Amino acid sequence: MKSVKNIQKITKAMKMVAASKLRAIQTRAENSRGLWQPFIALLGDTPSIDVKKNVIVTVSSDKGLCGGINSTSVRLSKGLLKLNSGPDKEPKYVVVGEKAKVQLIRDSRKHIHLTISELTKIPLNYTQVSVLADDIIKNVEFDALKIVFNKFHSVVSFIPTVSTVLSPEVVEREVESGSGKLGELDSYEIEGGSTRGETLQNLAEFQFSCVMFNAVLENACSEMGARMSAMDSSSRNAGEVLDRLTLTYNRTRQAAITTELTEIISGASALEG
C-alpha cells in the first residue's frame, strides 16, 4: 500500500509537470504552423511522388511514459519505407529521438543513416533546429525528405502527419514536366542575381528548416499531452489498486481479530466448564 501511494504521488507530479510544459510550448507550436504553410501553396505537398532517394525523418521523444505516440511514428515510418522500397530505390532513415531509434534499430538497422538525440534538453528555438536541418541536408543525399511527426490536436488527440520536402533537382524536373503536382511555383518570376537553381536550393533549405521546426514543436506538444493523459490514467489506476489493497487489508485484519476473539472465548468457556 505504501509503494502504491508513492507511485501515485510520482504520477500526479509528472502530470503537473507535463501540463506546465504543454502550456509553455503549445502557443509556439501553433504559431510555427505559419512558417511552413506558405510552402504548401508554393510547392505543394506530394508524399506519393516517385523518386529514387527517399529519406524518412522520424521525429520522436527521448523519454517514455507518453502513451503510443512514438510507436505510431515508427509504424508510419516503416510503412513509408515499404512503399518506397524496390530494386532501384534507396530509402533511408534519419531518426530524431531515442525512442524511435530503439524501435527501428531492431529490424531496420541497415536503413538508418543518421540518428539525433537529446534535442529537447534545451528550450527549442528556430536557430537550433535550422542548424540540425542544415546538418541533415549536408550529410544525407536525397530526392525527397519525408518528415514523420505527431501533429498536436488536443490534450488527448494527436494526428500522425507526413510532410514532404523535395530536392531542388526534383522540383525543377516537376516544373519542366508540367505534371501539376506542385503548387503555384511556376506562376512566379524569379528576380535578382541568383539563378533559378540557386533560388530553389535556398528555398528547399529554408522549407526543410521551417518544416522541421514545426514538426519538433508539434511532436513535443503531442508528447506532453500524451504524458498528461498517461499519468492521469496511471494515477487513477493506482487509486483503484490502493482501494482494493485497503479492502483486502481490512478484511484480513478483521478476520485475524475475529479468530483471536473466538480463541479467547473458547478458552474462557473451557476454563469455566
N, C-alpha and C positions, 0 to 999 in steps of 0.2 A: 504493500500500500504506500509506503514511504517512497519507493522508487517511482511508482506511477505518478505520485504527486510532484516529484522533482521533474519528471519528463514533461508533465503538463505545464509546469512553470516555464520550462525552456521553450516549448512550442508556442505558448502565449507571447513570450518575449520576442521570438523570431517573427511572429505575425505582426507585432507592433513595429519592429524594425523594417520589415518589408513594406508595410503601409507608409511609413515615413519616407523611405527611399522612392516609392512609387509616386507619391505626391510631388517629389522634387524633380523627377525625370519625365513625368507624363506630359507636361506642357512643352518641354523641349522636344520630345518625340513628335508631338502634333505639329509644332512649328517647323520641324525639319522636313515634313512632307512637302512643303512649298519649294524646297530646293530641287527635288528630282521630278516633280510632276510636270514642269515645262518640257523636260526632255521627252516625255511620252508624246506630247503634241509635236515635237520637232523630229524625233527619231522613231517614234512608235515603241511598242513593246512586243517583241517577236520571240517568245520562248520556244516555239516549234521550228525555228529556222534551221535549215540543214547545212551544217558546217563540219569541217574535219576536226578541229581542235576545240572541244568544249571543256571549259574549266568550271567546275561546280564549287562555288564558295559557300560552304555550310557554316552558318553563324549559330553558335550555341553558347551555353553558360559554362563558367569554370567551376561552379558549385552545384550540388544536387539539391534534393528536398524541394523541388519545384514542379512536381507533377510530371506530365508527359511531354513537355514542350521540346525537350532535346530528342526524345525518341521520335517525335513527329517530324522534326527536321531531318533526322537521319533516314527515316523511311522515305521521305520525299526525295532526298539526295540519291539514295540507292535506286529509286525508280527512274530518276533522270539519267543516272549512269547507264542503266539497262537500255533506255530508249535511245541513247546516243552512242551505244557500242556497236562495233561492226568491224569488218576486215580493213576498212580504210579510215576508221575513226580512231582518235586518240583522246578519250576522255580522261580528265584528271580531277583530283580533289584538292582544294585549298581549305583547310579546316581551321576555323576560329573558335576557340574554346576547348577545354579539356574533355567535357562530357561527350561531345561528338567524336573527338579523337579516339577516346577509349572504345566507343562502339564501332567506329569504322575500321579501326586498325585490326580488328579480329578477322574480318574476311575481305578487306579491301586495301590491305597494306601497300600492294604494288601500285595502286592508283593514287595514293596520297603523295602529292608533290611538295606541299608546304603546310606546316602547322604553326598556329599562333595561339598563345595562351596568355592568361593574366592581363588581358586588355582592360578589364574594368577595375583594376587595382587603384587607379587614379581616376578622378572625375573625367568623364568623356567630353571631348571637345573636337571641333572640326579639324583643327591643326593636327592633333594626334591621329585621327582616322585618315586624314589625307596622306600623311607620311606612310601609314600602313598600306593604303591603296597604291601609292607610288612604288613601294617595295614589291607588292604583288605583281604589278604590271612589268617591272624590270626583271623579275626572276621567273616569270611564267609566260610561255608563248601561248597565245590564244586567238581564236577566231570569234568566240563568244564567251562572255563571263556570265554565269547564271548564279545569282546570289539568292540563297535559300535562307529564309528567316521567318519568324513568327510576328505577324503584324498585330499590334495591340488593338483590341476592340472594346473590351471591358475587363473588369477585375476577374471575371470568371470565363472570359471568352477571348481567344486569340485565333488568328487566321493564318495558316501556313501559306507563305507567299513566295513567288519566284519573280525576280526582276532580272532582265536581260540587258547586258551592255555589249554591243558589237564592236569589233576592232575597226579602225579606220578603213582598212582594205575591204572588209565585208560591207561596210556602209557605202563605200564608193561603188562596189560591184552591184549592190542592190539599187542604187540610184541610177546607174547606167542601164541596168536591165529593165528598169521601169516596172518592176513587179508589183508596186503598190503596197508592199509590206511595211515600208517606212512611213513616217509621218509627213510633215509639211516641209522637210528639209530642202527638197528640190525646188520649192517655190520661192526661196530666198536667194539673194545675190550676196556673194562674199566680197567685201571691200577691204582695202588696206594692202599692206605689202606682203602679207603671208599668202602662200599658195593654198589651194583647196585641201591638199594632203596635210599640210601643217595645221590648218584650221580644224580638220577632222580629228587629227591626233590630239590636239589640245582639248577639243570638245569631248572626246572619248575619256581622257584622263579626268577631266572635271566631272563628267557624268558619273564615272565609277566612284570617285571620292564622295560625291553627294549621295549616291545610292547606298554606299557602304555606311556613311554616317547615319542615314535614316534607318538602315537595317539594324545596326548595332543598338541604336536607341530604342527602336520598336521591340527588338528582342529582349533588351534589358527590362522594358516595361512589362512585357509578357511574362518574363521570369519572376518579377516581383509580384505581379498579380497572381500567378500560379502558386508562388510560395505562400502568399497570404491565404489562398484557398486551401492549400495542402495543410498548412499549420493550423488553420481553423478546424478542419476535419480531424486532425490529429488530437487537438485539444478536446474536442467533443468525444472522440473515441476513448481518450484517457479518462474522461469523466465517467463514461459508461463502464469502463473496466474497474474504475475505483468504486463505483456503486455496487457492482457485482462482488468485488472483493470484500467490501464492507458488510454486505449481506451475508456472505459466506462466513466471515469472521464472527459476526454477531450470532449466527446460528450455531457455529462451533462452540463459542464461548458459553452460550445458553445451554447447549447440550452437556458441556462439561459441568456447569453449575448444577444442572438437574441431576446428573449422575452422582455428584458428591452429596447432594441433599438426600437422594434415595439411599445411598450407603449409610449416611448418618442416621436416618430414620430407621433403617433396617437394623443397625447395630443397637440403637436405643431400644427398639422393640424386643430384640433378643435378650438384652440385659434385664428388662422388666419381666420377661417370661421366665 
